[in-house]
Amino acid sequence: MTNRVGASITEVDFAEHIGTTKFEYCVDSSAKVKIFLGVENIQPRVGDPKIPKPGHDANDYDAPYPGFTPKQYERLALPYVVASARRGQWLIPAFHGVIDHFYRDGHDDPQHFDMSAFSAAVEKHVVALAPTMTLGATHEIVKAQEGIPKWDLPPLDAATCRSIAANASSFKLEKTTRTTQYFTPLFQSGPDGGLRDEDRKNCLQVEGSCIVGNFLYNAGGPNGTRYERDKVPFIFGKGSGKSTFNTTNAPFPCRTLAADSDKYDSGTVVYIPSMVGKICPQNNQPVDGCFIVGDVGSAIKGKGRFDVFTGECSRYDGKHNVCRDQGNAAFEVPKEAEFRVVPRESPQAEALRKEVDSFISNGWQPVSP
C-alpha cells in the first residue's frame, strides 16, 4: 500500500498471494491465484451530490484531480521494477476498475491515474539501477542509452504557481489543440573544439540552436553566432526576442512555451493541471504545471497550439529531428488537455515571471530567501 507522501507498508510478500479484486474472488478463484500482484494506492474520494447513495449521507463517486502525487508514482514504480526483475519480464499494469468492470459492486479505482507520470517514474528507477539490474537470468542487462551529459539544472520551487493552481477556476478555460516539443541538441565537438560541419545544418537551420561543449550556437548568418554559456543568461538558446515580458530572452526547460503571438501575448502564463507532477527531461524533477509564453514558431498557429521547450537533448536523432532522451516521450501534454490562461498583465503572471527571471539571473540557481 502506498500513500500520498510516497511511504508504503507491506501486508504480504509478493511471493504470496492475496486477492484484491472481485475478479479474483468470484468464479473459479482457484484458477486465478498468483496472476496478479496487488498494490493499493491511497486516494481521497469526494462525493457527487447528483448521485445520492441510499442509507448514506454522501457517496465516494469521484476523486480529486490530480489523482496521485509525484512521490506516490515514484514509490509505486519501485516495487513494479523490482517485481518485474524477479519475474524475468516486464509485468503488465492493470487497474482494479478495469479488472472488475463487469462485476456488481466491483472496484472503480484508481481514478485520474496518469500513465505518463508512472512511466516516467519507472524510467527514472531504471536509469538509476542500470547497468546492474537484470530482468531474469536469460534477459539482457538493462542499460541507459549513452548520451552527452546534460546541464545539472536545480529545481525551481515557484510559490506563485501554487497560488495560480489554488485559484485556477478564476482564469479562462481552454483546451489544447496540438502540443509538440522543441529542444537544444547537444553535439560532440569537432577537432577544433567547435561545431562539426556535419551538425551545422541540424543545429542552425533545423533546430535553430545547439550546444557544443560550453558553447551555444544560435541561428543567424551562415555560421550562426557562438556564445560562451558562462557569459550569457540564455544558456539553452534564445527566445523570441528581448521584451518587457521576456527580459532574459532565455527559454527555460519545461517552463517556456512557444505559442502564436496573435493568440497569446509574450509573458502570458498557461497552467495545465494534467502536467502537474510530470518529470522534466532536463533534470528528472516534477513540474508544477505553470508555463510561460516566451517564444514563437513558424508552425505554431492558432488557439491551444503550443510547443513545449524541454531543454537539452543528449540523444538527438537528426534523421527524424526528434529527441530520443529517456523521459521526453513521457513529457507529453495529453490531447485536448484543459488549461487556464493567466493574462500577462495579471499580478500572478508578473510574479511568476519575476521568480523565473531571478532564478536565471542568479546563475540558474535558487535565490536565497
HELIX and SHEET records of a PDB file:
HELIX    1   1 LYS A   22  TYR A   25  1                                   4    
HELIX    2   2 SER A   29  LYS A   32  5                                   4    
HELIX    3   3 PRO A   70  ARG A   87  1                                  18    
HELIX    4   4 HIS A   96  ILE A   99  1                                   4    
HELIX    5   5 MET A  115  LEU A  129  1                                  15    
HELIX    6   6 ALA A  159  ALA A  166  1                                   8    
HELIX    7   7 ALA A  168  SER A  170  5                                   3    
HELIX    8   8 ASP A  197  ARG A  200  1                                   4    
HELIX    9   9 LYS A  201  GLU A  207  3                                   7    
HELIX   10  10 ARG A  229  LYS A  231  5                                   3    
HELIX   11  11 PRO A  273  MET A  275  5                                   3    
HELIX   12  12 PRO A  347  SER A  361  1                                  15    
SHEET    1   A10 LYS A 172  LYS A 175  0                                        
SHEET    2   A10 GLU A 338  VAL A 342 -1                                        
SHEET    3   A10 VAL A 269  TYR A 271 -1                                        
SHEET    4   A10 CYS A 290  ASP A 295 -1                                        
SHEET    5   A10 THR A 256  ALA A 259  1                                        
SHEET    6   A10 ARG A 305  CYS A 313 -1                                        
SHEET    7   A10 ARG A 178  PHE A 187  1                                        
SHEET    8   A10 SER A 209  VAL A 212  1                                        
SHEET    9   A10 PHE A 215  ASN A 218 -1                                        
SHEET   10   A10 THR A 225  GLU A 228 -1                                        
SHEET    1   B 2 TYR A 316  ASP A 317  0                                        
SHEET    2   B 2 VAL A 322  CYS A 323 -1                                        
END                                                                             
